[in-house]
Amino acid sequence: MLRRLLAVLLPLAVLLVAALGGPVGGIVAQQRTQDTYIDRLNDVGRFASLAETALSSDRTEALELELRRYAEVYDIPVALVDPAGEVVLASWPRSSPSPDWLAAPETERIVDQALAGYRPEPPTVVWPWNQAPMVVAEPVGRDTEVVGVVVAHAGTRSLAVDVLGSWAWIGLAALVPLAGLAAVTWPVSRWVLRPVRQLDEATAAVAEGDLATRVSASGGPPELRRLSRSFNTMVEVVDRALQRQRAFVSDASHQLRNPLASLRLAVENLGVYLDGPDARRAHTEAVEETKAMHRMLNSLLAATRLDSARQAEPVHVDEIMDTHAPRWRALAADGGIDLTINVPSTLVVLEPPGGLGSILDELVSNALRLSGGTRLEIGAGTGSEGADRVALWVCDDGIGLGADERSAALGRFWRSSTHQNTPGSGLGLAICAELVEAAGGRLWLESSSAAARESRPGLTVYVELPLVRDGDP
């Protein structure tokens, strides 16, 4: 989370500095261009003043030497052009031809403006990537008495280098606040996000069933401290509510157990005093009802214990099979059912709270009591979501359930219409599904024929759990 926050804040800071530095860089380039233009304009203005005196006195030798010396020192060629466009004096030898820049359309336009008595417009800003030469002209004479134009052709390479150097200094100067911001952002972000990280860890612990988790409310901004206190209060309220709920179910079950046992004993003892088939039939039904109530109390107690069971942990499937398979085989033999177990060895899965063995016990018990079939298979294979999941199944060839019944069978206290007179509370399968989901798995029902298991009728209960590989925590 901290890295993601820094990945957002630091680029935004760089963009902000760049947004501020861009206009500053443009102003610097414009200022440097203007300063250079004024310097060149002052130079040609001086030459224009000297040229007016030299032309009026017909003494041009000193001006010519001045132009050549200027070109040698500054590498800027200068020429004096008459109204006809002919070069009168220049910084290059008289025998040399005129340079190409003097005949360029842009230069001719600037010279024509100067001959008309107008000073040309300042040049555009010189950028490091655009080094167009700077042509500066100054008329010799005043108003309608212009007798010539002094024109200079100045390269802008040094100006572009100067602008680029100024930008480099601006960039280095911008690194200082960026470095300071980066140095401050790290500890400030850790301070701000510490409560968020603690809340995230605490939320994950609560989701896994650890309601004793609390977060510190002593660090971070005031808003997050209030959020931490609210979170602790919420967890305490939920914990108290769950404890009261479990205590109520447990206490009610325990408190009802003894009176119910006494009631059952009293009802059974009434049998010797009853005469007639109707009375005996009513007595039998009353005894069965008391037995059903007793089983319901046992189921509620079991549900309470499972709801408060430990968190999911890795478990070896073959160890569970070794422990529980003998009992399953004995129960299947008593019921005349052929039991087959096909579970690969070395499988390690994430065991649901309450134990995978208890869940398989419930599924096998349901199949033996309710299926009405003659065969039962316990198997394992790859889950529906790929190689990271393992599916265990309990498959029978009995009467099965319809599609609507299979979707409703995972609800608490649901009983099939064909099993109303069969012992059971309707809680076992629903509790198993909840425990499997608590381990990150899934429990669902399919018909055996739909699962392509030898095309026989019946019911297949799938328990899909995460596979634990070597090296996994």
C-alpha positions in Angstrom: 0.0 0.0 0.0 2.8 2.4 0.9 4.6 1.7 -2.4 1.4 2.3 -4.3 0.8 5.6 -2.5 4.4 6.7 -3.3 4.0 5.6 -6.9 1.0 8.0 -7.1 2.4 11.0 -5.1 5.9 11.2 -6.5 4.9 11.3 -10.2 2.3 13.9 -9.3 5.0 16.0 -7.6 7.2 15.6 -10.6 4.4 16.7 -12.9 3.7 19.7 -10.6 7.3 20.8 -10.7 7.4 20.3 -14.4 4.2 22.4 -14.8 5.9 25.2 -12.8 9.3 24.8 -14.4 7.9 24.9 -18.0 6.7 28.5 -17.9 9.8 29.5 -16.0 12.0 27.9 -18.7 10.0 29.7 -21.4 10.4 33.1 -19.6 14.2 32.4 -19.3 14.4 31.6 -23.0 12.5 34.7 -23.9 14.6 36.9 -21.6 17.8 35.6 -23.0 16.6 36.1 -26.6 15.5 39.7 -25.8 18.9 40.5 -24.1 20.8 39.1 -27.1 18.6 41.0 -29.5 19.1 44.3 -27.6 22.9 43.8 -27.6 22.9 43.2 -31.4 20.6 46.1 -31.9 22.9 48.4 -29.9 25.8 47.2 -31.9 24.2 47.9 -35.3 22.8 51.2 -34.0 26.3 52.3 -33.2 27.5 51.2 -36.6 24.6 53.1 -38.2 25.6 56.3 -36.3 29.2 55.9 -37.5 28.1 55.1 -41.0 26.1 58.3 -41.3 29.1 60.4 -40.3 31.4 58.4 -42.6 29.1 58.6 -45.6 28.6 62.4 -45.2 32.4 63.0 -44.9 33.3 60.3 -47.5 35.8 58.7 -45.0 34.8 55.1 -44.7 38.2 53.5 -43.9 37.8 53.7 -40.1 34.2 52.3 -40.3 35.4 49.4 -42.5 38.2 48.5 -40.0 35.6 48.7 -37.2 33.3 46.3 -39.0 36.1 43.8 -39.7 37.4 44.0 -36.1 33.8 43.3 -34.8 33.4 40.3 -37.1 36.7 38.9 -35.9 35.9 39.3 -32.2 32.2 38.2 -32.2 32.0 36.1 -35.4 29.1 38.3 -36.6 29.3 39.5 -40.2 28.1 43.1 -40.8 27.4 45.0 -44.0 26.3 48.5 -45.0 23.8 48.4 -47.8 22.7 51.4 -49.9 19.1 52.0 -51.0 19.8 50.1 -54.2 20.6 47.0 -52.3 24.3 47.2 -53.1 26.9 46.5 -50.4 28.9 49.7 -49.7 31.0 48.4 -46.8 31.3 44.9 -45.2 33.2 43.0 -42.6 34.6 40.7 -45.3 37.1 41.6 -48.0 35.9 43.6 -50.9 37.1 41.0 -53.3 35.0 38.3 -51.7 31.5 37.6 -52.9 28.6 38.5 -50.8 27.4 35.7 -48.4 24.2 33.8 -49.2 22.4 35.1 -46.1 22.5 38.6 -47.5 20.4 37.5 -50.5 18.0 35.4 -48.4 14.3 36.5 -48.7 14.1 37.0 -44.9 17.1 39.3 -44.9 15.8 41.3 -47.9 12.5 41.8 -46.2 14.2 43.1 -43.0 16.4 45.4 -45.1 13.4 46.8 -47.1 11.7 47.6 -43.8 14.8 49.4 -42.5 15.1 51.4 -45.8 11.5 52.4 -45.4 12.4 54.0 -42.0 11.0 51.2 -39.8 12.9 49.1 -37.3 12.1 45.4 -37.9 10.1 43.4 -35.3 12.1 41.6 -32.6 12.9 37.9 -33.5 10.9 35.0 -32.1 12.2 33.2 -29.0 15.3 31.1 -29.6 14.9 27.5 -28.3 17.7 25.0 -27.9 16.1 22.9 -30.8 15.5 25.9 -33.0 18.8 27.8 -33.8 17.7 30.0 -36.6 20.1 33.0 -37.1 19.2 36.4 -35.8 19.2 39.1 -38.5 19.3 42.7 -37.1 19.1 45.9 -39.3 19.3 49.6 -38.4 18.6 52.4 -40.9 21.3 55.0 -41.6 19.7 58.4 -41.5 16.3 59.6 -40.3 12.7 59.5 -41.7 12.8 60.0 -45.5 16.5 60.7 -45.5 17.6 57.0 -45.1 20.9 56.6 -47.1 21.6 53.0 -46.2 21.1 50.1 -43.8 23.5 48.4 -41.4 22.6 44.7 -41.3 24.2 42.0 -39.0 23.8 38.3 -39.2 24.3 36.8 -35.8 24.2 33.0 -35.1 22.2 31.8 -32.1 24.1 28.6 -31.2 25.7 30.2 -28.2 22.4 31.7 -27.2 20.7 28.2 -27.4 23.5 26.7 -25.3 23.0 29.5 -22.8 19.3 28.8 -22.7 19.9 25.1 -22.3 22.4 25.7 -19.5 19.8 27.9 -17.7 17.3 25.1 -18.0 19.7 22.7 -16.5 20.2 24.9 -13.5 16.5 25.2 -13.2 16.2 21.5 -13.3 18.8 21.0 -10.7 17.1 23.6 -8.5 13.8 21.7 -8.9 15.5 18.5 -7.7 16.0 20.1 -4.3 12.3 20.4 -3.4 11.6 17.0 -5.1 14.3 15.3 -2.9 12.9 17.0 0.1 9.4 16.0 -0.8 10.5 12.4 -1.3 12.3 12.4 2.0 9.2 13.7 3.8 6.7 11.6 1.9 8.1 8.3 3.0 7.8 8.8 6.8 4.6 10.8 6.5 3.0 8.1 4.3 4.0 5.4 6.8 2.5 7.4 9.6 -0.7 7.9 7.7 -1.0 4.4 6.5 0.0 2.5 9.6 -3.6 2.5 11.0 -4.9 1.5 7.6 -2.4 -1.4 7.5 -3.4 -2.4 11.0 -7.1 -2.2 10.1 -6.5 -4.4 7.1 -4.7 -7.1 9.1 -7.3 -6.9 11.8 -10.1 -7.2 9.3 -8.5 -10.3 7.8 -8.1 -11.8 11.3 -11.8 -11.1 12.1 -12.8 -12.6 8.7 -11.0 -15.8 9.8 -12.9 -15.9 13.0 -10.5 -14.3 15.5 -12.8 -11.8 17.2 -10.2 -11.1 19.9 -8.3 -8.9 17.4 -8.0 -5.2 18.3 -6.1 -2.4 16.6 -4.1 0.4 18.2 -5.9 3.8 18.2 -2.8 5.8 19.2 -1.1 6.5 15.8 -2.0 8.2 12.5 -4.3 11.1 11.7 -7.3 11.9 14.0 -9.8 10.5 11.4 -8.0 7.2 11.3 -7.7 7.0 15.1 -11.4 7.5 15.3 -11.9 4.8 12.7 -9.7 2.4 14.7 -11.7 3.1 17.9 -15.0 2.5 15.9 -13.6 -0.8 14.5 -12.6 -2.0 18.0 -16.1 -1.1 19.3 -17.7 -2.9 16.4 -15.7 -6.1 16.9 -16.5 -6.0 20.6 -20.2 -5.7 19.9 -20.1 -8.5 17.4 -18.1 -10.7 19.8 -20.5 -10.1 22.6 -23.5 -10.8 20.4 -22.0 -14.1 19.2 -21.0 -15.1 22.7 -24.6 -14.4 23.9 -26.0 -16.3 21.0 -23.8 -19.4 21.6 -24.3 -19.2 25.4 -28.1 -19.0 24.8 -28.2 -22.1 22.6 -25.8 -24.0 24.8 -27.6 -23.1 28.0 -31.0 -23.7 26.6 -29.9 -27.1 25.3 -28.4 -28.1 28.6 -31.3 -26.7 30.6 -33.8 -28.6 28.4 -31.8 -31.9 28.4 -32.7 -33.0 31.9 -36.5 -32.1 31.8 -36.7 -33.7 28.3 -35.1 -36.9 29.6 -37.5 -36.9 32.5 -40.4 -36.3 30.2 -39.3 -39.1 27.9 -38.9 -41.5 30.8 -42.4 -40.6 32.1 -44.0 -41.0 28.7 -42.3 -44.4 28.2 -43.5 -45.5 31.7 -47.1 -44.7 30.7 -47.1 -47.6 28.3 -48.0 -50.2 30.9 -51.2 -48.3 31.8 -52.6 -47.9 28.3 -55.2 -50.2 26.8 -56.3 -50.4 23.2 -54.5 -49.9 19.8 -55.3 -46.2 19.5 -53.8 -45.4 22.9 -50.7 -47.5 22.2 -50.3 -45.8 18.8 -50.5 -42.4 20.4 -48.0 -43.5 23.1 -45.6 -44.6 20.4 -45.8 -41.3 18.6 -45.2 -39.4 21.8 -42.1 -41.4 22.5 -40.8 -40.8 19.0 -41.5 -37.1 19.4 -39.4 -37.0 22.6 -36.6 -38.8 20.9 -36.7 -36.3 18.0 -36.6 -33.4 20.4 -33.6 -35.1 22.1 -31.8 -35.4 18.8 -32.6 -31.8 18.0 -31.0 -30.7 21.2 -27.9 -32.7 20.5 -27.7 -31.1 17.0 -27.9 -27.6 18.4 -25.1 -28.3 20.8 -23.0 -29.7 18.0 -23.7 -26.7 15.9 -22.7 -24.4 18.7 -19.4 -26.3 19.2 -18.6 -26.2 15.4 -19.4 -22.5 15.0 -16.7 -21.8 17.6 -14.2 -24.3 16.3 -10.6 -23.5 15.4 -9.5 -21.9 12.1 -8.7 -23.8 9.0 -5.3 -25.7 9.0 -3.5 -28.0 6.6 -4.3 -31.7 7.0 -3.2 -35.0 5.3 -6.2 -36.6 3.7 -4.7 -40.1 4.0 -4.4 -39.7 7.8 -8.1 -38.9 8.0 -8.9 -41.9 5.9 -6.8 -44.2 8.1 -8.6 -42.9 11.2 -12.2 -42.9 9.9 -12.4 -45.6 7.2 -12.7 -48.5 9.6 -15.8 -47.0 11.2 -17.3 -46.3 7.8 -16.7 -49.8 6.7 -18.3 -51.2 9.8 -21.4 -49.0 9.4 -21.6 -49.9 5.7 -21.3 -53.6 6.5 -24.1 -53.4 9.1 -26.4 -51.8 6.5 -25.5 -54.2 3.8 -23.8 -51.5 1.6 -20.7 -52.0 -0.5 -18.2 -49.2 0.4 -15.4 -48.3 -1.9 -12.7 -45.7 -1.1 -10.5 -44.3 -3.9 -8.5 -41.4 -2.4 -4.9 -40.7 -3.6 -2.2 -40.6 -1.0 -0.1 -37.6 -0.1 -2.9 -35.2 -0.6 -2.8 -32.2 1.8 -5.7 -29.8 1.9 -6.9 -26.9 4.1 -9.0 -28.5 6.8 -12.2 -26.7 7.6 -13.0 -25.7 11.2 -14.4 -28.6 13.1 -12.3 -31.1 11.2 -12.5 -32.7 7.7 -13.1 -36.1 9.4 -16.2 -34.8 11.1 -17.6 -33.4 7.8 -16.9 -36.7 6.0 -18.5 -38.6 8.9 -21.7 -36.6 8.5 -21.8 -37.1 4.7 -21.2 -40.8 5.0 -23.7 -41.1 7.8 -26.3 -39.3 5.6 -25.6 -41.5 2.7 -25.9 -44.7 4.8 -29.1 -43.6 6.5 -30.9 -41.8 3.7 -29.8 -43.0 0.3 -31.5 -46.4 0.2 -28.8 -47.6 -2.1 -26.5 -50.6 -2.1 -23.2 -49.0 -3.0 -21.2 -46.0 -1.6 -18.0 -44.5 -3.0 -15.6 -42.0 -1.4 -13.2 -40.5 -3.8 -11.0 -37.5 -4.6 -9.7 -35.7 -7.6 -8.9 -32.3 -9.2 -11.3 -29.5 -8.2 -13.5 -27.6 -10.6 -11.3 -24.5 -10.4 -8.0 -26.2 -11.5 -5.0 -27.9 -10.0 -5.0 -25.6 -6.9 -8.2 -27.3 -5.6 -9.0 -30.8 -4.5 -12.5 -32.2 -4.6 -13.6 -35.1 -2.3 -16.9 -36.7 -3.0 -19.3 -39.2 -1.3 -21.4 -40.9 -4.0 -24.3 -43.3 -3.6 -26.6 -45.1 -5.9 -29.8 -44.5 -3.9 -33.0 -42.6 -4.6 -31.2 -39.2 -4.8 -32.7 -35.7 -4.8 -34.3 -33.6 -7.4 -32.7 -30.4 -8.7 -34.9 -28.1 -6.5 -34.2 -30.4 -3.4 -30.5 -30.3 -4.0 -30.5 -26.5 -4.0 -32.6 -26.4 -0.8 -30.7 -29.2 1.0 -28.0 -26.9 2.3 -30.4 -24.8 4.3 -30.7 -25.4 8.1 -33.5 -27.6 9.3 -34.4 -28.7 5.7 -35.7 -32.2 5.4 -36.7 -34.0 2.2 -40.3 -35.2 2.0 -39.1 -38.8 1.6 -37.1 -38.6 4.9 -39.6 -37.0 7.3 -39.8 -40.2 9.4 -36.0 -40.9 9.3 -34.0 -39.8 12.3 -32.2 -36.4 11.8 -32.4 -32.7 12.4 -31.7 -31.2 9.0 -28.7 -29.3 10.4 -25.8 -31.5 9.5 -25.4 -30.8 5.8 -26.0 -27.0 6.3 -23.3 -26.8 9.0 -20.8 -28.8 6.9 -21.4 -26.4 4.0 -20.7 -23.4 6.2 -17.5 -24.9 7.6 -16.2 -25.8 4.2 -16.8 -22.2 3.0 -15.0 -20.9 6.1 -11.9 -22.8 4.8 -12.2 -21.1 1.4 -13.9 -24.2 -0.2 -17.3 -25.1 -1.5 -19.8 -27.9 -0.9 -22.4 -28.8 -3.5 -24.7 -31.6 -4.5 -25.2 -33.3 -7.9 -27.0 -36.4 -9.1 -24.6 -39.3 -9.5 -25.7 -39.7 -13.2 -25.0 -36.0 -13.8 -21.5 -36.5 -12.4 -21.0 -39.4 -14.9 -20.4 -41.9 -12.2 -21.4 -45.2 -14.0 -24.7 -43.6 -15.1 -26.6 -44.8 -12.0 -29.2 -42.8 -10.0 -28.2 -41.4 -6.6 -26.6 -38.4 -5.0 -23.0 -37.1 -5.0 -21.9 -34.6 -2.4 -18.7 -32.7 -3.4 -16.4 -31.1 -0.9 -13.9 -28.8 -2.7 -11.0 -27.5 -0.6 -7.7 -25.5 -1.4 -4.7 -27.8 -2.1 -1.7 -27.2 0.2 1.6 -27.7 -1.6 5.1 -28.0 -0.2 6.4 -24.6 0.8 2.9 -23.1 1.3 2.4 -21.3 4.6 
